Amino acid sequence: MNTPTATDNPISLPTDKELALRVIPMPADSNANGDIFGGWIMSQVDLAGSIPAAHRARGRIATVAVNSFVFKQPVQIGDVVSFYATIKRVGRTSITVDVEVYSERNRGTTVVKVTEAELTYVSIGPDGKPRELPSDSETVLV
């Protein structure tokens, strides 16, 4: 896998999407090859996707499915990694979220799309069972 340079089809961070999370991976997050461990990225994607899902559910949620997950480029130690999460679909109890992940490297001179994923969360009631999502106009206390 070749790592792009600033001259290879330069891209920038999205301006039309909601930034859910931004982190800097450290050496302890790396695998044996020196790249950031895929499981660390998956964990961060799940956290980022849960933010709009929990907000829409107005309460507790649980991840029920990782529908798709594509690693496009490796993440490097010291990259500033930005996670953009967008609600794709809302069902009766479930919320599907798209997450796009970008790395800023070389002190922000290069932006690379490194991962994209789709996850499904379910709204959970006090009994730990799925609960119907509130309408957009309802206020729910959980």
C-alpha positions in Angstrom: 0.0 0.0 0.0 1.6 3.3 -1.0 1.2 6.3 1.2 0.1 9.4 -0.8 2.2 12.5 -0.8 1.0 16.1 -0.9 1.2 16.1 -4.7 -0.9 12.9 -5.2 -4.5 14.1 -5.7 -4.5 16.3 -2.6 -7.7 16.3 -0.5 -8.8 18.3 2.5 -11.0 17.6 5.5 -14.7 17.6 4.7 -16.5 20.8 5.4 -20.0 19.4 4.8 -19.9 16.7 7.5 -20.1 16.6 11.3 -16.8 16.1 13.1 -17.5 13.6 15.8 -14.0 12.9 17.2 -10.4 13.9 16.7 -7.4 12.0 18.2 -3.7 11.5 17.8 -2.5 7.9 18.0 0.6 7.2 20.0 3.3 4.6 19.8 1.4 2.3 22.3 -1.4 2.1 19.6 0.9 0.7 16.9 1.2 -2.9 15.6 4.4 -4.9 14.9 4.8 -3.0 11.6 4.8 0.4 13.2 1.4 1.3 11.8 -1.6 2.0 14.0 -3.3 -1.2 15.1 -6.6 -1.8 13.1 -8.4 -2.7 16.3 -7.6 0.7 17.7 -9.1 2.4 14.7 -12.2 0.2 14.9 -12.7 1.2 18.5 -12.4 4.9 17.7 -14.8 4.5 14.7 -17.3 2.8 17.1 -17.0 5.7 19.5 -17.4 8.3 16.8 -20.4 6.6 15.3 -22.1 6.3 18.7 -22.1 10.0 19.3 -24.8 11.0 16.7 -26.6 7.7 17.4 -26.9 8.4 21.1 -27.9 11.9 20.5 -30.7 10.8 18.1 -31.8 8.0 20.5 -31.7 10.5 23.4 -30.4 7.8 25.6 -28.5 4.5 25.8 -27.5 2.7 22.7 -25.6 -0.5 21.8 -23.6 -1.4 18.7 -25.4 -4.3 17.0 -23.6 -4.5 13.7 -20.5 -3.4 11.8 -22.1 -3.5 8.3 -18.9 -2.6 6.4 -15.4 -1.5 7.3 -12.7 -0.6 4.8 -9.1 0.3 5.6 -7.9 2.4 2.7 -4.5 3.6 4.0 -2.5 2.9 7.1 -2.6 5.4 10.0 0.8 6.6 11.2 1.9 7.4 14.7 1.4 11.2 15.3 -1.2 11.6 12.6 -4.2 13.8 13.6 -7.1 11.5 12.9 -10.5 13.0 12.3 -13.7 10.9 12.4 -16.8 12.2 10.6 -20.1 10.5 11.5 -23.4 10.9 9.6 -26.7 9.3 10.4 -27.6 7.3 7.2 -30.9 5.7 8.3 -33.3 5.7 11.3 -35.5 2.7 11.9 -38.0 1.9 14.7 -35.3 1.0 17.2 -32.1 1.2 15.2 -29.8 3.9 13.7 -27.3 3.3 10.9 -24.3 5.6 10.9 -21.6 6.2 8.2 -18.1 7.1 9.6 -15.3 8.5 7.4 -11.8 8.8 8.8 -9.1 11.1 7.6 -5.5 11.5 8.7 -3.6 14.7 8.7 0.1 14.0 8.4 3.3 15.9 7.9 2.0 18.6 10.2 -1.2 18.9 8.3 0.3 19.4 4.9 -1.3 16.1 3.7 -4.8 14.7 4.3 -5.5 11.1 3.5 -8.8 9.3 3.7 -7.8 6.2 5.7 -11.0 4.4 6.6 -14.8 4.3 6.0 -17.3 2.2 7.8 -21.0 1.7 8.4 -22.3 0.7 11.8 -25.8 0.0 13.2 -26.8 0.9 16.8 -29.9 0.0 18.7 -31.7 2.2 21.3 -31.7 0.4 24.6 -34.3 1.0 27.4 -33.7 0.8 31.2 -34.5 -3.0 31.0 -31.6 -3.5 28.6 -33.9 -4.3 25.7 -34.5 -2.4 22.5 -36.7 0.6 22.8 -38.5 2.5 20.2 -36.7 5.7 19.1 -38.3 9.0 20.1 -39.6 11.1 17.3 -37.4 14.1 16.5 -39.6 16.4 18.5 -39.9 14.3 21.7 -37.9 14.7 24.8 -37.0 11.5 26.5 -35.6 11.1 30.0 -33.8 7.8 30.4 
